[in-house]
Amino acid sequence: MSPSKVSSITWDSFSNIIDGQPRGSKEKHQGVNPATGEKLWDVPIANQQDVDDAVASAKKAFESWSQVPFETRKEHLVKFKEAYLAHADDMAKLLAEETGKPHQFAQFEVHGAAMWIDHHLTLTIPEERDEDDEKVVTTRYTPLGVVGAICPWNFPIVLSLGKIAPAILTGNTIIVKPSPFTPYTALKMIEIAQEVFPPGVVQVVGGDDKLGPMLTQHPDIAKISFTGSIATGKKIMAACAATLKRVTLELGGNDASIVLPDVDVQKVAPELVMGAFQNSGQVCVATKRIYIHQDIYEDMLNAMVEFTKTMKVGAPSDNALLGPIQNQMQYEKVKTFFEDTKNKGYKFAVGSPDVATGKGFFVQPTIIDNPPNDSKIITEEPFGPIVPTQPWTDEEEVIKRANGSNTGLGACVWGKDVARAEAIGRRLEAGSVWINSWEKPTPAAFFGGHKESGIGGEWGKEGLKAYCNAQVMHSYKLKRQISKL
């Protein structure tokens, strides 16, 4: 298998990549720069024929790619990482334009994505062996086939590579569908990948809302890996049921942080704020509810307010800490949390009840002081820079409060008594729990949610299995037959 070739990389023209070649379309759409509200470059909208062609190419490529030795697939990943990092500066500029991320965080995502590749290079596909006098039973893991990766807009590079790396390492081929809000970096990343991978191994098709169902309903796609909202995840799971596709769903969260009374207030307050407002709150595992012990509640809230006031919000060129909300649809959703909080008369500890209007989708980081348990800001996920705090006194009661959600993606516990913090953490209904840290997923750890926060998971040693079928071989030993004399 030889790599496919595409023309030299340009940064103002974008194509889908099908069977190793760039492909345009008559229908176009544009992303929007969230810092200015201005439209960006044209992007082709893939149609059913494009999807069918991509799947056929991926299915054909799977026949040979799945037989490529594991270590050789790793060598391809190394070459891909090198080719990708050769364009790191351009990728960071593009990422800042399409997401509004401050430049330092765009650079962090671009280079951090390479860490996902690096970690997967340390992994091996597990194989389990059990032997007795009669037989040897070997469990091995084989690739599924064609994978469809439906990716979100908040971390378009990391969360795409987080699916690409394990999929192709385990011998699958993959078709990436980027969010229509942030198509540009994914299209370029997979254009670069054609310098390394054979045609059909890694492809990308961008488009509108009609594209997702074309992938989920396609009979020759073996698995869908989706990161996004709970509502869309349910639709994907229902669509995949018709062909019994394997499905991995990483969905929304409403992460609780429990703060014990023994913490150092001045040290922990900035960490709580960063956990809530990192990436302008547009993180599936961002802190979304903060429960602070009554003994330190006022001191902690005041320290959080003071730190929040230092956070500069602005465009990537403004040397800001927080950028805008990525798209207008999400911007309008975030505003409903401000409107509800204002209309119900809840207390704004910091931030204005009225979101400023103007150029770009900017929202100032906001803390709501002790709203009721049934308030919108407590029960729903804003996915923006607004977070509630509540006091607590009884440990059993606050654990019930933290678990009182239909979601269970992440959670945090803060306390100098680490044993106590860990004991509380073990009782939280969440797929990932951080002790004395805000939420920081890593490719070295399995990542998935409880309850409506998802099905299955990815990353870590167990993550490779998400892209495999288990195959058990029962090998019986031949017994010497003793003939009768």
Beta strands, then each sheet from edge to edge (+ up, - down):
strand 1: 16-18
strand 2: 21-23
strand 3: 28-33
strand 4: 38-44
strand 5: 128-131
strand 6: 135-143
strand 7: 146-150
strand 8: 173-177
strand 9: 202-204
strand 10: 223-227
strand 11: 246-250
strand 12: 255-259
strand 13: 287-293
strand 14: 347-350
strand 15: 366-369
strand 16: 386-392
strand 17: 407-408
strand 18: 410-414
strand 19: 432-435
strand 20: 447-448
strand 21: 450-451
strand 22: 454-455
strand 23: 457-458
strand 24: 468-476
sheet 1: 1+ 2-
sheet 2: 3+ 4-
sheet 3: 5+ 6- 24+
sheet 4: 9+ 8+ 7+ 10+ 11+ 22-
sheet 5: 14+ 15- 16- 13- 12- 18- 19-
sheet 6: 17+ 21-
sheet 7: 20+ 23-
end
